[in-house]
Structure formats: structure tokens, C-alpha cells
Amino acid sequence: MDALWFLERRTSYIRWYHSTACRPFVIIKSQIEEALPPFDNAPCDESGEPAFLEEWEDADEALNIVGSQCISMLSGTLKAYFKTLENRVIGFSLGSDGKKMARAEGFVPAYISALSEIFNTDWSSLQNEIALIEQIVLARNNIQHSGDIRSLSVDHDARTIRKFPRPFFSSKEDLSLVGNEGYQESTIYQPTVVVSEENLLAALLAVDKLARWINANLDKVGEWRAGKRSPAADPVK
């Protein structure tokens, strides 16, 4: 089974969906900023706020919601891809220790650990991509399971901050408030999950890059099968 082909079909669709779904909100923001119809006749307002500020903010929030939907789709794509490698392409099992790691740390670290044994790699050439891929799932979890009824935005949780003090899916404005050490769990204000076009495209590229590397190294699976070590039997470290 060509798992890479199916994965890239999904990542291509996510790119298309994001671009298409964002277009009307990008247009609204541009119309407001350039005072174009139907936002060319600003109402009288003595508050000092820019005209049509609420409409601009709604469109901006909609862009982030579309991005959040795409991150959720990408997280699901990742899980389906790893399960396909496990069950239909390579044929391995996480084992009890691997499943324990998946529950404690997430499915990405568990599968990466198991695959490191199969491919006999320390992932040195893909360390940045793997760190970003792990944050895709963390961002998805925050989006799906967090939030405050008073706001459409969602903050990064303590688990994310503990491992990634400068979360990738954050606004440049949020990250500018902290130094290189980033946020701490004790910080009163935690950064909001922001999925911009820029960081979504970077996440998609990271996923594609990892899958292409795995596909290019599938010949090593035979070497792993010929050996005695197996992620199903050995602890996942």
C-alpha cells in the first residue's frame, strides 16, 4: 500500500480547503482596511475606535477557526498514517510500553520511538519537523478539549507549555512578550492557539517531509524484520 500517496492526497486537500475557506474572510478584512464597499461609509462614532472594528475582528477570528479546523484534520491524518504504517505497510505493534507512552505523551512520540528502532535512526535530520509534528496534535487537543464559553479563542495548556515554552502555533505578538526562554507554567497569561496560513503550511510541509523520508527508507524494514529486535517485544525508550 502506498501510504505516502494517500497522505499527500490529504495534505494537498487541506491546503486547498484552507485557501478556499479563508478567501471570503480575507476579502472582508481587505475591504474594511481599504474602505471599499460595503465598508466605504463609516458610521459616526466618537469612541475613537476604527470603523467596522467588530466586523474586522470577526473575520480575523474566522481565519483562525478555519486554521484550527485544518490542524484538526492534519492531526487525524497523522494518526491514520501511523496506523497504516503499523498495520498495513511495515507490520509492527507499539506494545504495552508504547501504548503507555502514547497515553502519557501522545501518539506522535510513541510512534516516532517505535519507528526509530525499525529504521535505526535518531531522526537527527528531522528533529525540527518532528517537534513541529508533535505540536500539531497538542494544538488539536487544546482546540477540541479546551476553551472558555466567553471567548472563541483557546489557550495553550500547561502540558504544551511544559514541553514547548514557545509554542509554534502562537501569534508573533504573543511570542514577542516573552524572551527566548518562552512561557512558564506559572505565567498568568498563556498564549492563544493561533493557526495562521504561514504556520499551517509549515506544519503540512513537516508532515510531508517525514512521510517522504519514511517512504525513501522502507528498504530498511527488511533489515529490521531479519533481526531479533521488535518494538512489540522490547520496551519503547
Protein Blocks (a to p, Z undefined) as FASTA:
>chain_A
ZZklmmmmmmmmmmmmmmmmmmmmmmmmmmmmnopafklbccddfklpaehklmmmmmmm
mmmmmmmmmmmmmmmmmmmmmmmmmmmmnopaebjmlmmmmmmnojklmmmmmmmmmnop
ghlmmmmmmmmmmmmmmmmmmmmmgccfkbcbdcddfklmmmmmpafbbcfklmmmpcfk
opafklmbacdddddfklmmmmmmmmmmmmmmmmmmmmmmmmmmmmmbdfklmccZZ
